Amino acid sequence: MSSPCQHELIKRHAACVVWFTGLSGAGKTTLALALDDALRCRGVHTAVLDGDSLRLGLNSDLGFSPEDRATNVRRTAQVSKLMLDAGLVVIVSLISPQAESRDQARSLFNANQFFEVYLNTPLAVCEQRDPKGLYQLARGGDIAQFTGISAGYEVPANPDLVLQTHQYTISECLERLLAMLEPALKRRSVN
């Protein structure tokens, strides 16, 4: 079995996890895909784990109760760990509303391997964007336990980066993300 250090030598960059958290409509998927594209253009090996896609397969058996949400985050974190061990930069786009679940996800990784990025976008802006029409359904009572409406979101206490997607363009947010990641992506020396 090869070590993560061997993967980093082959891939010529260090592996890490970038975990986007925030309300639905905050821009998590948009920024995750933009970051994925920007990193691949720089020769970085990446994988994107998006909450919507995961709920179609790996997490299709889960609902939106607090317990199911915790399981969703736990499973996603475990898959992220496997991908990190393969030398990838893993970009996770997941509401992950519970602080305890996000902290447990972080605990799987070493220092400088996990970056929590909080998209601090006001609920009103997220509702205005509402790309999937979910807020309207939640306000109408058609979706129970919807984060921000009928279920809570615990704001990260110490995220690695906070992005106000309602104040900055995608390009400006991406610039901040890349500046944060640049030191972590440098290939570590291996003895």
FENFEN-V927296 format. One record per run of one state. SS is the DSSP state (A for helix, B for strand, O for the rest). FROM is the first residue (numbers start at 1). TO is the last residue. If there is no record, write none. Layout:
{{SS;FROM;TO} {SS;FROM;TO}}
This chain:
{{O;1;3} {A;4;11} {O;12;15} {B;16;21} {O;22;27} {A;28;41} {O;42;45} {B;46;50} {A;51;54} {O;55;65} {A;66;85} {O;86;88} {B;89;93} {O;94;98} {A;99;106} {O;107;113} {B;114;119} {O;120;122} {A;123;129} {O;130;133} {A;134;139} {O;140;146} {B;147;147} {O;148;150} {B;151;151} {O;152;160} {B;161;163} {O;164;169} {A;170;185} {O;186;191}}
